[in-house]
């Protein structure tokens, strides 16, 4: 009988992760009650694997199974000489929750942001996302800014 893995392994997203990534991506979209044209999902997947793109993906592996994902991107800022890192999407499977996967994915983004010379990592979440916010309050500071948007 194999022993249960206590610490997730975080690694870059790879082409062979597509089958495991799909349900995580769909779970993330479902959580936010979002639907996307399949073409957008295909574009996102392609960007995540293209080394010329500023968008990156990591996965968390527990017990040999991909159980979490995070997408992040780097961009310039008008407020700093260094760039910023935006953590855009973070999701873990239901079975992996409470096992440190979300925290490990965030910490892995922090490591990559430091290595890239970014001066900050930031993200958004819905105010009602209490479960995620309990973690976020432990690993970052709430900025107090509100987001406004106009969709075209």
GROMACS elastic network, one bead per residue, 0.5 to 0.9 nm:
[ bonds ]
;  ai    aj funct       b0    kb
    2    63     6  0.89394   500
    3    63     6  0.83910   500
    4    62     6  0.82184   500
    4    63     6  0.61971   500
    5     8     6  0.72083   500
    5    62     6  0.59896   500
    5    63     6  0.53642   500
    5    64     6  0.86584   500
    6    62     6  0.76856   500
    6    63     6  0.85695   500
    6    99     6  0.73222   500
    6   100     6  0.85605   500
    7    61     6  0.88215   500
    7    62     6  0.72226   500
    7    99     6  0.77354   500
    7   100     6  0.72569   500
    7   101     6  0.79346   500
    7   104     6  0.84266   500
    8    60     6  0.57662   500
    8    61     6  0.53778   500
    8    62     6  0.50634   500
    8    63     6  0.82538   500
    8    67     6  0.88589   500
    8    99     6  0.81633   500
    8   100     6  0.73621   500
    8   101     6  0.60940   500
    8   104     6  0.70611   500
    8   105     6  0.88426   500
    9    59     6  0.81441   500
    9    60     6  0.55317   500
    9    61     6  0.50526   500
    9    62     6  0.66608   500
    9   101     6  0.88567   500
    9   104     6  0.83535   500
   10    58     6  0.66212   500
   10    59     6  0.56769   500
   10    61     6  0.63968   500
   10   101     6  0.88032   500
   10   104     6  0.72514   500
   10   105     6  0.67361   500
   10   108     6  0.70910   500
   11    14     6  0.86696   500
   11    57     6  0.87041   500
   11    58     6  0.54914   500
   11    59     6  0.56264   500
   11    60     6  0.66656   500
   11    61     6  0.80313   500
   11   108     6  0.86685   500
   12    56     6  0.79971   500
   12    57     6  0.59968   500
   12    59     6  0.61908   500
   12    60     6  0.89169   500
   13    16     6  0.83901   500
   13    17     6  0.65272   500
   13    18     6  0.87009   500
   13    21     6  0.87310   500
   13    48     6  0.75784   500
   13    49     6  0.73030   500
   13    56     6  0.79963   500
   13    57     6  0.52602   500
   13    59     6  0.57018   500
   13    69     6  0.83080   500
   14    17     6  0.54095   500
   14    18     6  0.77172   500
   14    48     6  0.89043   500
   14    49     6  0.69959   500
   14    57     6  0.86744   500
   14    58     6  0.86004   500
   14    59     6  0.88251   500
   15    18     6  0.60365   500
   15    45     6  0.89847   500
   15    49     6  0.70858   500
   16    19     6  0.73054   500
   16    20     6  0.84843   500
   17    20     6  0.53609   500
   17    21     6  0.58208   500
   17    22     6  0.85868   500
   17    59     6  0.85238   500
   17    66     6  0.78242   500
   18    22     6  0.60767   500
   18    45     6  0.81447   500
   19    22     6  0.56375   500
   19    23     6  0.76684   500
   20    23     6  0.63421   500
   20    24     6  0.70749   500
   20    65     6  0.81422   500
   20    66     6  0.60968   500
   20    67     6  0.79680   500
   21    24     6  0.52201   500
   21    25     6  0.60330   500
   21    26     6  0.85307   500
   21    59     6  0.82893   500
   21    66     6  0.76619   500
   21    67     6  0.86836   500
   21    68     6  0.82149   500
   21    69     6  0.73501   500
   22    25     6  0.51668   500
   22    26     6  0.60744   500
   22    27     6  0.84429   500
   23    27     6  0.58252   500
   23    28     6  0.84271   500
   23    93     6  0.85866   500
   24    28     6  0.61456   500
   24    29     6  0.86555   500
   24    67     6  0.76810   500
   24    68     6  0.68314   500
   24    69     6  0.70210   500
   24    91     6  0.64989   500
   24    92     6  0.68036   500
   24    93     6  0.65580   500
   25    28     6  0.51136   500
   25    29     6  0.62959   500
   25    30     6  0.86030   500
   25    41     6  0.86257   500
   25    69     6  0.80572   500
   25    89     6  0.87657   500
   25    91     6  0.76116   500
   26    29     6  0.50440   500
   26    30     6  0.59873   500
   26    31     6  0.84723   500
   26    35     6  0.87771   500
   27    30     6  0.50143   500
   27    31     6  0.60374   500
   27    32     6  0.87017   500
   27    91     6  0.76482   500
   27    92     6  0.85777   500
   27    93     6  0.78783   500
   28    31     6  0.51510   500
   28    32     6  0.65273   500
   28    33     6  0.86226   500
   28    34     6  0.85185   500
   28    89     6  0.78237   500
   28    90     6  0.76149   500
   28    91     6  0.58568   500
   28    92     6  0.83803   500
   29    32     6  0.52703   500
   29    33     6  0.60265   500
   29    35     6  0.64831   500
   29    36     6  0.81005   500
   30    34     6  0.58887   500
   30    35     6  0.74971   500
   31    34     6  0.76437   500
   32    35     6  0.89069   500
   32   126     6  0.84382   500
   35    38     6  0.89538   500
   36    39     6  0.79866   500
   36    40     6  0.63703   500
   36    41     6  0.70494   500
   37    40     6  0.54641   500
   37    41     6  0.69638   500
   38    41     6  0.50817   500
   38    42     6  0.63056   500
   38    43     6  0.86677   500
   39    42     6  0.50129   500
   39    43     6  0.61452   500
   39    44     6  0.85559   500
   40    44     6  0.60218   500
   40    45     6  0.85132   500
   41    44     6  0.50310   500
   41    45     6  0.61275   500
   41    46     6  0.85919   500
   42    45     6  0.51406   500
   42    46     6  0.61815   500
   42    47     6  0.86147   500
   43    46     6  0.51143   500
   43    47     6  0.61247   500
   43    48     6  0.86083   500
   44    47     6  0.51272   500
   44    48     6  0.61602   500
   44    49     6  0.88150   500
   44    55     6  0.87104   500
   45    48     6  0.51811   500
   45    49     6  0.65881   500
   45    50     6  0.88602   500
   46    49     6  0.53688   500
   46    50     6  0.62158   500
   47    50     6  0.50723   500
   47    51     6  0.81109   500
   47    52     6  0.84111   500
   47    53     6  0.59571   500
   47    54     6  0.82266   500
   47    55     6  0.63723   500
   47    56     6  0.77727   500
   48    51     6  0.79200   500
   48    53     6  0.73639   500
   48    54     6  0.85095   500
   48    55     6  0.56691   500
   48    56     6  0.50780   500
   48    57     6  0.56955   500
   48    71     6  0.78453   500
   49    52     6  0.88954   500
   49    53     6  0.81597   500
   49    55     6  0.85333   500
   49    56     6  0.74162   500
   49    57     6  0.78502   500
   50    53     6  0.55326   500
   50    54     6  0.86673   500
   50    55     6  0.82874   500
   50    56     6  0.84693   500
   51    54     6  0.77797   500
   51    55     6  0.85795   500
   51    56     6  0.83303   500
   52    55     6  0.87904   500
   53    56     6  0.76586   500
   53    73     6  0.87251   500
   54    72     6  0.82937   500
   54    73     6  0.53391   500
   54    74     6  0.57943   500
   54    75     6  0.77030   500
   55    71     6  0.69497   500
   55    72     6  0.57597   500
   55    74     6  0.71383   500
   56    70     6  0.82914   500
   56    71     6  0.55657   500
   56    72     6  0.53663   500
   56    73     6  0.60210   500
   56    74     6  0.87961   500
   57    69     6  0.70657   500
   57    70     6  0.56584   500
   57    72     6  0.64897   500
   57    73     6  0.88097   500
   58    68     6  0.83380   500
   58    69     6  0.56739   500
   58    70     6  0.53624   500
   58    71     6  0.65853   500
   58    72     6  0.86416   500
   58   105     6  0.73951   500
   58   108     6  0.82505   500
   58   109     6  0.83432   500
   59    66     6  0.64476   500
   59    67     6  0.73939   500
   59    68     6  0.54758   500
   59    70     6  0.64762   500
   59    71     6  0.89801   500
   59   105     6  0.75182   500
   60    65     6  0.82189   500
   60    66     6  0.56498   500
   60    67     6  0.57050   500
   60    69     6  0.61813   500
   60    70     6  0.85579   500
   60    92     6  0.83558   500
   60   101     6  0.65729   500
   60   102     6  0.86075   500
   60   104     6  0.78883   500
   60   105     6  0.68349   500
   61    64     6  0.59312   500
   61    65     6  0.52134   500
   61    67     6  0.57472   500
   61    68     6  0.71766   500
   61   101     6  0.85348   500
   62    65     6  0.53635   500
   62    66     6  0.65593   500
   62    67     6  0.65624   500
   62    68     6  0.89989   500
   62    96     6  0.79735   500
   62   101     6  0.85217   500
   63    66     6  0.85311   500
   66    69     6  0.80631   500
   66    93     6  0.87610   500
   67    91     6  0.85522   500
   67    92     6  0.56547   500
   67    93     6  0.52813   500
   67    94     6  0.85218   500
   67    95     6  0.79631   500
   67    96     6  0.61967   500
   67   101     6  0.78704   500
   68    90     6  0.75928   500
   68    91     6  0.55867   500
   68    93     6  0.60883   500
   68    96     6  0.78162   500
   68   101     6  0.67002   500
   68   102     6  0.73887   500
   68   105     6  0.78410   500
   69    89     6  0.77398   500
   69    90     6  0.58085   500
   69    91     6  0.55517   500
   69    92     6  0.64508   500
   69   102     6  0.85411   500
   69   105     6  0.73127   500
   70    87     6  0.73861   500
   70    88     6  0.75394   500
   70    89     6  0.54025   500
   70    91     6  0.66137   500
   70    92     6  0.88138   500
   70   102     6  0.86761   500
   70   105     6  0.64385   500
   70   106     6  0.78356   500
   70   109     6  0.81837   500
   71    86     6  0.86665   500
   71    87     6  0.61604   500
   71    88     6  0.56308   500
   71    89     6  0.50694   500
   71    90     6  0.66446   500
   71   109     6  0.87599   500
   72    85     6  0.67526   500
   72    86     6  0.54853   500
   72    88     6  0.53120   500
   72    89     6  0.70531   500
   72    90     6  0.89438   500
   72   109     6  0.74055   500
   73    84     6  0.83469   500
   73    85     6  0.56108   500
   73    86     6  0.53414   500
   73    87     6  0.66683   500
   73    88     6  0.74311   500
   74    83     6  0.66081   500
   74    84     6  0.56952   500
   74    86     6  0.62970   500
   74    87     6  0.89488   500
   74   113     6  0.80727   500
   74   116     6  0.86463   500
   74   118     6  0.77200   500
   75    83     6  0.54805   500
   75    84     6  0.54893   500
   75    85     6  0.64839   500
   75    86     6  0.77438   500
   75   118     6  0.87968   500
   76    79     6  0.88570   500
   76    80     6  0.80396   500
   76    81     6  0.80624   500
   76    82     6  0.70600   500
   76    84     6  0.61530   500
   76    85     6  0.88408   500
   77    80     6  0.55991   500
   77    81     6  0.72265   500
   77    82     6  0.73006   500
   77    83     6  0.56686   500
   77    84     6  0.65501   500
   78    81     6  0.77806   500
   78    83     6  0.89984   500
   79    82     6  0.88023   500
   80    83     6  0.68421   500
   80    84     6  0.84001   500
   80   119     6  0.75729   500
   81   119     6  0.84265   500
   82   117     6  0.63578   500
   82   118     6  0.54326   500
   82   119     6  0.56316   500
   82   120     6  0.87204   500
   83   116     6  0.85792   500
   83   117     6  0.71185   500
   83   119     6  0.61587   500
   83   120     6  0.77234   500
   84   113     6  0.78895   500
   84   117     6  0.85676   500
   84   119     6  0.57419   500
   84   120     6  0.51999   500
   84   121     6  0.61372   500
   84   122     6  0.78391   500
   85   109     6  0.83932   500
   85   110     6  0.86250   500
   85   113     6  0.61551   500
   85   118     6  0.62041   500
   85   119     6  0.78742   500
   85   120     6  0.60802   500
   85   122     6  0.64985   500
   85   123     6  0.87358   500
   86   120     6  0.83435   500
   86   121     6  0.57010   500
   86   122     6  0.51849   500
   86   123     6  0.58025   500
   86   124     6  0.89691   500
   87    90     6  0.75699   500
   87   106     6  0.81894   500
   87   109     6  0.75787   500
   87   121     6  0.67471   500
   87   122     6  0.60133   500
   87   123     6  0.50889   500
   87   124     6  0.80900   500
   88   122     6  0.85831   500
   88   123     6  0.61899   500
   88   124     6  0.75287   500
   89   123     6  0.84868   500
   90   102     6  0.73850   500
   90   105     6  0.79289   500
   90   106     6  0.83239   500
   91   102     6  0.72894   500
   92    95     6  0.81944   500
   92    96     6  0.63462   500
   92    97     6  0.65470   500
   92   101     6  0.69349   500
   92   102     6  0.66664   500
   93    96     6  0.53639   500
   93    97     6  0.66520   500
   94    97     6  0.55159   500
   95    98     6  0.85630   500
   95    99     6  0.89006   500
   96    99     6  0.57812   500
   96   100     6  0.80888   500
   96   101     6  0.68193   500
   97   100     6  0.72498   500
   97   101     6  0.69431   500
   97   102     6  0.77969   500
   98   101     6  0.74919   500
   98   102     6  0.84908   500
   99   102     6  0.82391   500
  100   103     6  0.53708   500
  100   104     6  0.60461   500
  100   105     6  0.86600   500
  101   104     6  0.50970   500
  101   105     6  0.61822   500
  101   106     6  0.86761   500
  102   105     6  0.51891   500
  102   106     6  0.62660   500
  102   107     6  0.86269   500
  102   132     6  0.84913   500
  102   135     6  0.79608   500
  103   106     6  0.51303   500
  103   107     6  0.60861   500
  103   108     6  0.85302   500
  103   135     6  0.72025   500
  103   136     6  0.84148   500
  103   139     6  0.76504   500
  104   107     6  0.50723   500
  104   108     6  0.60871   500
  104   109     6  0.86896   500
  105   108     6  0.50634   500
  105   109     6  0.63781   500
  105   110     6  0.87275   500
  106   109     6  0.51340   500
  106   110     6  0.62924   500
  106   111     6  0.87824   500
  106   139     6  0.81701   500
  107   111     6  0.62796   500
  107   112     6  0.87556   500
  107   139     6  0.84155   500
  108   111     6  0.50698   500
  108   112     6  0.63649   500
  108   113     6  0.86045   500
  109   112     6  0.51200   500
  109   113     6  0.60177   500
  109   114     6  0.85625   500
  109   121     6  0.79638   500
  110   113     6  0.50699   500
  110   114     6  0.61652   500
  110   115     6  0.85940   500
  110   120     6  0.84791   500
  110   121     6  0.67755   500
  111   114     6  0.52525   500
  111   115     6  0.62287   500
  111   116     6  0.86750   500
  112   115     6  0.50033   500
  112   116     6  0.61172   500
  112   117     6  0.86354   500
  112   118     6  0.87091   500
  113   116     6  0.50718   500
  113   117     6  0.62470   500
  113   118     6  0.51590   500
  113   119     6  0.77879   500
  113   120     6  0.74873   500
  113   121     6  0.69923   500
  114   117     6  0.51055   500
  114   118     6  0.57323   500
  114   119     6  0.74756   500
  114   120     6  0.83631   500
  115   118     6  0.76616   500
  118   121     6  0.74951   500
  122   140     6  0.85578   500
  124   147     6  0.84942   500
  125   128     6  0.83555   500
  125   129     6  0.67832   500
  125   132     6  0.80628   500
  125   133     6  0.77718   500
  126   129     6  0.53697   500
  126   130     6  0.85953   500
  126   133     6  0.87805   500
  127   130     6  0.72804   500
  127   133     6  0.80393   500
  128   131     6  0.87005   500
  128   133     6  0.85268   500
  129   132     6  0.57118   500
  129   133     6  0.60858   500
  129   134     6  0.87702   500
  130   134     6  0.61303   500
  130   135     6  0.89107   500
  131   134     6  0.54105   500
  131   135     6  0.70677   500
  132   135     6  0.53307   500
  132   136     6  0.61870   500
  132   137     6  0.86713   500
  133   137     6  0.58942   500
  133   138     6  0.85878   500
  134   137     6  0.54445   500
  134   138     6  0.69170   500
  135   138     6  0.53071   500
  135   139     6  0.66318   500
  135   140     6  0.87721   500
  136   139     6  0.52057   500
  136   140     6  0.57500   500
  136   141     6  0.76971   500
  136   142     6  0.81822   500
  137   140     6  0.57190   500
  137   141     6  0.62600   500
  137   142     6  0.70265   500
  138   141     6  0.79775   500
  141   144     6  0.89933   500
  142   145     6  0.82633   500
  143   146     6  0.87912   500
